[in-house]
Amino acid sequence: MIDLIPLIFYGIVCTVLAAVVPQGVKLWVRAAIGAIVGIGAAFALPILRGTIGI
């Protein structure tokens, strides 16, 4: 069975990231920002799950 919580969480993070990064920014800068946000989200998800009890 697929755990839907990570899919939803990372979907929200990626959607927000795509919405706030301007398209005029160079590709490598957008990729670096995406990597940093992704790493932060990967660290934050277990903490959030423990906090809200899911």
Residue pairs with C-beta under 8 A, 6 or more apart in sequence:
5 45
5 49
5 54
6 45
9 41
9 45
9 48
10 38
10 41
10 45
13 37
13 38
13 41
14 34
17 33
17 34
17 37
21 30
21 33
21 34
